[in-house]
Amino acid sequence: YLRGGDSDSSSFRRYGIPGMTVMGASNDVIWDIIHSENDTMHAFSLEHYKNAFMLTLETMKELADKPLSLLSRISASLMRWFV
């Protein structure tokens, strides 16, 4: 859980659906700059975003090859209504 902030995955976790937050920034940026007056594109690193994207992509590929649990199948069905 994020201190002092929130993430997109929080709403899923609130309903018992597994969620993950991947940050495309260093800890210094996440905790000291995000949502402050210094929160500009210049504070972020394209390399961090690339690494976060690649991690997420590989995780999604790995998960796509695994069978879904009952909860995951229900969650996927429910998400079709909201997308």
Secondary structure by P-SEA (a helix, b strand, c coil): ccccccccaaaaaaaccbbbbbbccccccccccccccccccccccaaaaaaaaaaaaaaaaaaaaccccaaaaaaaaaaaacc
